[in-house]
Amino acid sequence: MKKRTRSAREGFTLIEALIVVVIAGILMTIGLPKLRETMLQAQMVSFGTEIQSVFQRARFEAIRRGLPVVVQMVPDERRIRAYVDVPAFDDDGNRTDVPLELAPEAGLLEPETDHVLFDVRVPNAVVFDAPGAEELIDGMTNISGRAPEDALPSELVLVFSSTGAAQDLGAFRFRGQGSANNFLEARVDFASTGKTTLRKWDCDDSVWRSRDEEVIGRKAWIWYGYFADC
């Protein structure tokens, strides 16, 4: 009976194994940056959607409680929060607190004094920022008493009255960490309904666009590389 001869083609040769490793390395080099970009884009959109949700919930709470609800960006603390503005009065009926400012009165607990309803921490992948000459916070209500250009970002707030109407329109803006040219804004478009829109900065036309906006010849949203001229 003949012995079976071992085929020279069984298994991988060292050369073949090295080729597989090199190809895998090339694919990872190409694919991993793209995967990171995709994940960052998803995190940015998710955070923008969360801000829209805060706007909508704040409006609902203002109607439900019959009191103004304020949405405030606090860049230094990397958060967006919504709080109820509960007025305080003295015995003569004069208001003693600063309207729309978060200032809980000592000795009182919610719901008898100002208190935070929602407190959203900013994910590590996101930075509060705006492109070029655009403002970090567009519009909104100035509660500082100073000129808008002198007000701190935390002093430009979105206010929903007890009817659910936005006192002033505007937007909060941000970009992704390591994504120098991709900016999003969560915007309140209509005062009476509190309708919100998530928009992206178009570097080519220097304009904010919603995702479903019609643009001839291309998509409304373009995601730019880090070194793109924006």
C-alpha positions as CSV (number, residue, x, y, z in Angstrom):
1,M,0.0,0.0,0.0
2,K,1.4,3.4,-1.0
3,K,2.0,6.0,1.6
4,R,0.2,9.3,1.0
5,T,2.6,12.0,0.1
6,R,2.2,15.3,1.9
7,S,1.0,18.1,-0.4
8,A,3.3,21.0,-0.7
9,R,0.2,23.3,-0.7
10,E,-1.2,22.2,2.7
11,G,-1.4,25.2,5.1
12,F,0.1,28.6,4.7
13,T,3.6,29.3,3.7
14,L,5.5,32.0,5.5
15,I,5.3,34.3,2.5
16,E,1.5,33.8,2.3
17,A,1.1,34.6,6.0
18,L,3.1,37.7,5.6
19,I,1.0,38.8,2.7
20,V,-2.2,38.3,4.7
21,V,-0.7,40.4,7.6
22,V,0.3,43.2,5.2
23,I,-3.1,43.3,3.6
24,A,-4.8,43.3,7.0
25,G,-2.6,46.2,8.1
26,I,-3.4,48.2,5.0
27,L,-7.1,47.6,5.5
28,M,-6.9,48.7,9.1
29,T,-4.9,51.8,8.2
30,I,-7.5,52.8,5.7
31,G,-10.6,51.6,7.7
32,L,-9.9,52.7,11.2
33,P,-9.7,56.5,10.6
34,K,-12.9,56.2,8.5
35,L,-14.6,54.3,11.4
36,R,-13.5,56.9,13.9
37,E,-14.9,59.7,11.6
38,T,-18.2,57.8,11.3
39,M,-18.5,57.3,15.1
40,L,-17.7,61.0,15.7
41,Q,-20.4,62.1,13.3
42,A,-22.9,59.8,15.0
43,Q,-22.0,61.2,18.4
44,M,-22.4,64.8,17.1
45,V,-25.8,64.1,15.6
46,S,-26.8,62.2,18.8
47,F,-25.9,65.2,21.0
48,G,-27.7,67.6,18.7
49,T,-30.8,65.5,18.9
50,E,-30.4,65.4,22.7
51,I,-30.4,69.2,22.8
52,Q,-33.5,69.3,20.7
53,S,-35.1,66.9,23.2
54,V,-34.2,69.3,26.0
55,F,-35.8,72.2,24.2
56,Q,-39.0,70.2,23.7
57,R,-39.1,68.9,27.3
58,A,-38.5,72.4,28.6
59,R,-41.4,73.7,26.6
60,F,-43.7,71.0,27.9
61,E,-42.7,71.7,31.5
62,A,-43.3,75.4,31.1
63,I,-46.8,74.7,30.0
64,R,-47.4,72.1,32.6
65,R,-46.1,74.2,35.5
66,G,-47.4,77.5,34.3
67,L,-44.0,79.1,34.9
68,P,-41.1,80.1,32.6
69,V,-38.5,77.4,32.0
70,V,-35.0,78.5,30.9
71,V,-32.5,76.4,28.9
72,Q,-28.9,77.5,29.5
73,M,-25.6,76.5,27.9
74,V,-22.7,76.5,30.5
75,P,-19.5,76.0,28.4
76,D,-17.1,76.2,31.4
77,E,-18.9,73.3,33.0
78,R,-19.6,71.5,29.7
79,R,-23.3,71.1,30.2
80,I,-26.7,72.3,29.1
81,R,-29.4,72.6,31.7
82,A,-33.0,73.6,32.0
83,Y,-34.4,75.2,35.1
84,V,-37.7,76.5,36.4
85,D,-37.8,80.3,37.1
86,V,-40.0,80.6,40.2
87,P,-40.6,84.2,41.1
88,A,-39.9,85.4,44.7
89,F,-41.9,88.3,46.2
90,D,-41.7,90.3,49.4
91,D,-44.6,91.1,51.7
92,D,-45.5,94.1,49.5
93,G,-45.7,92.0,46.4
94,N,-42.5,93.3,44.9
95,R,-40.3,90.7,43.1
96,T,-37.1,90.1,45.0
97,D,-35.2,87.8,42.7
98,V,-33.6,88.4,39.3
99,P,-36.0,87.2,36.6
100,L,-34.8,84.2,34.5
101,E,-31.6,83.8,36.6
102,L,-31.0,80.5,38.4
103,A,-30.9,81.6,42.0
104,P,-32.6,79.2,44.5
105,E,-33.8,81.0,47.6
106,A,-32.2,79.9,50.8
107,G,-34.4,77.7,52.9
108,L,-36.8,76.8,50.1
109,L,-36.9,73.6,48.2
110,E,-38.4,72.8,44.8
111,P,-41.1,73.5,43.6
112,E,-41.1,76.7,45.8
113,T,-37.9,78.2,44.3
114,D,-35.8,78.0,41.2
115,H,-34.6,74.4,40.5
116,V,-32.9,72.5,37.7
117,L,-35.1,70.1,35.7
118,F,-32.6,68.6,33.3
119,D,-28.9,68.6,33.3
120,V,-27.1,67.2,30.2
121,R,-23.4,66.6,30.3
122,V,-21.5,67.2,27.1
123,P,-19.9,64.0,25.8
124,N,-16.1,64.0,25.5
125,A,-16.4,63.9,21.7
126,V,-18.1,67.3,21.5
127,V,-16.8,70.9,22.0
128,F,-19.0,74.0,22.2
129,D,-17.7,76.1,19.2
130,A,-18.8,77.9,16.1
131,P,-17.2,78.5,12.7
132,G,-15.4,81.7,11.8
133,A,-17.3,84.8,12.7
134,E,-20.4,82.9,13.7
135,E,-21.5,83.3,17.3
136,L,-21.4,80.3,19.8
137,I,-25.0,81.1,20.7
138,D,-27.1,82.7,18.1
139,G,-30.0,84.9,19.3
140,M,-31.6,83.8,22.5
141,T,-32.6,86.0,25.5
142,N,-29.9,88.2,27.1
143,I,-30.3,88.0,30.9
144,S,-27.1,89.9,31.7
145,G,-28.3,93.4,31.3
146,R,-25.3,94.1,29.2
147,A,-24.9,94.5,25.5
148,P,-25.2,91.2,23.7
149,E,-21.5,91.3,22.6
150,D,-20.5,91.6,26.3
151,A,-22.8,88.9,27.7
152,L,-21.3,85.6,28.7
153,P,-22.6,82.5,26.8
154,S,-24.3,81.3,30.0
155,E,-26.2,84.6,30.0
156,L,-27.8,84.1,26.6
157,V,-30.6,81.6,27.3
158,L,-33.7,80.1,25.7
159,V,-36.8,80.9,27.6
160,F,-40.2,79.2,27.2
161,S,-43.1,81.0,28.7
162,S,-46.0,79.4,30.5
163,T,-47.9,79.3,27.1
164,G,-45.1,77.3,25.6
165,A,-43.9,80.1,23.3
166,A,-40.2,80.8,23.0
167,Q,-39.4,84.3,24.2
168,D,-36.6,84.6,21.5
169,L,-35.4,82.4,18.8
170,G,-31.8,81.1,18.5
171,A,-29.4,78.2,18.5
172,F,-26.7,76.4,20.5
173,R,-23.6,75.4,18.4
174,F,-20.9,72.8,18.7
175,R,-18.4,70.7,16.8
176,G,-16.6,67.4,17.3
177,Q,-13.3,66.9,19.1
178,G,-10.6,66.6,16.4
179,S,-13.1,67.6,13.8
180,A,-12.1,71.2,13.1
181,N,-14.5,71.9,10.2
182,N,-17.8,70.1,11.1
183,F,-20.2,72.2,13.1
184,L,-23.8,71.5,14.1
185,E,-26.5,73.7,15.7
186,A,-29.7,72.9,17.5
187,R,-32.1,75.7,16.6
188,V,-35.6,76.8,17.7
189,D,-37.2,78.0,14.5
190,F,-40.7,79.0,15.5
191,A,-41.6,80.9,18.7
192,S,-45.2,79.8,19.1
193,T,-44.6,76.1,18.6
194,G,-41.1,75.7,19.8
195,K,-40.2,73.8,16.6
196,T,-36.6,72.8,16.5
197,T,-34.1,71.9,13.7
198,L,-30.7,70.3,13.6
199,R,-28.5,72.1,11.1
200,K,-24.9,71.7,9.8
201,W,-22.5,74.4,8.7
202,D,-21.9,74.4,4.9
203,C,-18.3,75.5,4.4
204,D,-18.7,75.9,0.7
205,D,-21.6,78.4,0.9
206,S,-21.1,79.7,4.4
207,V,-24.6,78.9,5.5
208,W,-26.4,76.6,8.0
209,R,-28.4,73.8,6.4
210,S,-30.9,71.2,7.6
211,R,-30.3,67.6,6.6
212,D,-33.3,67.4,4.3
213,E,-32.7,70.7,2.6
214,E,-32.5,70.5,-1.2
215,V,-29.1,71.4,-2.7
216,I,-28.5,71.1,-6.4
217,G,-26.0,68.5,-7.3
218,R,-25.1,67.2,-3.8
219,K,-26.3,66.4,-0.4
220,A,-27.1,69.2,2.0
221,W,-24.8,67.8,4.7
222,I,-21.1,67.4,3.8
223,W,-18.7,66.0,6.4
224,Y,-15.3,67.6,5.9
225,G,-11.8,66.2,6.5
226,Y,-9.7,67.6,9.3
227,F,-7.5,69.7,6.9
228,A,-10.3,70.9,4.7
229,D,-10.4,74.6,4.0
230,C,-13.5,75.8,5.9
